[in-house]
Amino acid sequence: MILDFRGEECPGPLVKTLRKLVNAKKGEEIIVLTDSKECVNVLRESIVPLGLGSFDVKQEDSYYKITIIKLVDKLDEQIDIVKRC
């Protein structure tokens, strides 16, 4: 699945990516395209610490290509962790 957010600023791309990630199956790949370095950082800070997915960034000509692979079946445990914070 490819999500193209070039020209958009966060938090919109973050919210849309998290929605797709919640509905994805374990092992499913989501590719995010963005031209915002801030969005790259916000996505990384939101996904990696909770163990929601692997996160790989490649800089292309004028944008970033982020590959996220969902690492968990259900997000219940991760959501509980967030609620406790």
N, C-alpha and C positions, 0 to 999 in steps of 0.2 A: 504494500500500500504506500502510495506517495502522497505526502501532504506538502503543497507548495504555498509557503507563506512569504515569498519574496514581496517586499513592499509593505509588509505588515509589521507592527511593533507589538511586543508583549504588553499585556498579558494574554491577548487573544490567541496567539499561536500555542501558548502553554495550555490554556483551557481546552482547546480543540485537540491537541496532542494527547493530553491526559484522558479525555473522553474516548479517543480511539484506543489508547493503551488499555483502559479498563475493559473494553469490549473485545480486545484481541485475545487469541489463544496463546498459551505458553509456546515459545519458540517462534511466534509470528514476528515478521520484520516490518518495521515502520520506517520509512525514509522521509525525513523532514528537510525541506529546502528553505533556507532563509538567507537574507542579506544583512541581517542584524546580529552583530557580535553579542549584543545584550541578550537577545533571544537564545543564542547558543548557551550563554552562561546561566540564564534563568532555567532553561530546560535541564541542563546538567545538574544544577543545584537542587532541582525538584525530583529528578528521577533516580540519580545514582545513589544518594545517601539512604534512600528507602529500599534499595535493592529491587526496584520495579523492572529494570531492564538494563542491558548492556548499552553502552553509549560510545559511539565512535564518530569523530568529526573529521571531515576532509574539506580543505578549502579548495573550491573550484575557482574559475576565473573571477567572477564577481559575486559569488555567494558561497554559503557553507552547505555541505551535504552531511546531514546527521543520520546515522543508521542506529536505530534502537531495536533491540531484540528482547521481547518480553521474557522475563526469567521465572515468573511465578504463575501458577494456575489461577489462583484467586488472590485478590488484593485485600482480603479481610484482615490478615495480620498486619499489613502495612497501614491500613486505615486505622486500626486500633492503636498503632504506635503514634500516628499523627494526632488522634483524639487525646491521647495522654499527654502530649506536649503542651 
